[in-house]
Amino acid sequence: MIPDFYGCVVDLVAAETWQFSGSLTPLAGGVHLCYYQKAGESVQMGVELEGSLRTQECTATVGYQIELPKSNLTFRGKKASQVFCGVVANLVLCHVNHIPKLSAA
């Protein structure tokens, strides 16, 4: 149970190619929407929208992920409406669980 969460959650998935989720919290005056699309074998994209009447702000974030499986390399990036932009590159050093990854941001 999430404290102070009185609302509704919707989650739709279609054959691992796209996913939509949303939540509404009427007492807090908030809404959260997220859409994710798998654009190909190694490319994924997503959009997130979050708004609150209490804080009177709304933010949007667009993100992507590109995987290069032959070189064990993953690029992730996002651009938020709050002038934030980030890119991370992960290199998998070994295919065993609990082994740290080499990351650069």
N, C-alpha and C positions, 0 to 999 in steps of 0.2 A: 504494500500500500504506500502510495506517495503522500506525504503529509500535505494537507490543504489542497488536495487535488479532487475536485468535484467536477467531472466533465465527461467527455466522450472521446474515445480513441477509435480511429478507423485505419485499417491496414489492408491494402490490396496488392496482390502479387500475381504476375502473369508469366508463367513458364520461365522464370529466372531471366527474363529479358528486360522487364521494367517493374518498378515497385513504387507505390504511392502510399504515404502514411500521413495522418493528420490527427491533431488533438485540439480540443476546444475546452477551455476552462472558463465558464461564464462568471463564476464568483471573482476570479482574479482578472477577468477581462482580457484573456490571452488566447492566441491562436498560433498553432505551429503546423506548417505544411512542409512536406519533403517529397521530392520526386527523384527517382534514380532510374537511369537507362543504361543498359549494356549495349554499346554501339557496335561492338565487334568482339572478336576473340580476345583482344588485349586492350581495348579502350572502353572506359566507363565514364559516365558523366552524371552529375547530380545537381539539383537546385533545392535550396532550403529558404523558406520564408517564415519569419517569426515576428509577431506583433503583440503589443500589450497596450491596453487602454490605461492601465495604472501608471506606467512610466511614459506613456504617450510617445512611443518610438516603434519603429518597424525596421527590421534588418533583413537583407537578402544576401545569400551566399551562393556562388556558382563554383563547383569543383570538378576536377577530372582526375583520372588515374590511367596511366599507360604502363602496361607490363611488357617487359622483354624477357620471355621465359628462357630463351637459350643462354642469355648472359646473367640470369638471376637478378635482374635490375627492375625496379619499380619507381616510376615518377608520379608524384602526387602534387597537385596544385590547387589553390583556391583563391578566389577574389571575393571579398566581402564589401558590402555597401559602406562600411565604416573605414574606408581608405586602407584596409588591410589586404595585403597580398602575400601569399606564401607558397613556396615550392620546396618539396622534400624529395630526395633521391635515396632509395634504400637498396643496398646490395646484400643479398642473402649469402652469408659466408659458408653455411653448412645446412643441409636439409634435415636436421635433427631438431626436435622440439626443445625449447628453452635455450637456444643458442642465440646470442645477441646479433643484431643486424648492424651493419655499418651504414650510418645515415649522415646526410649532409643537407643543411637547410640554407 
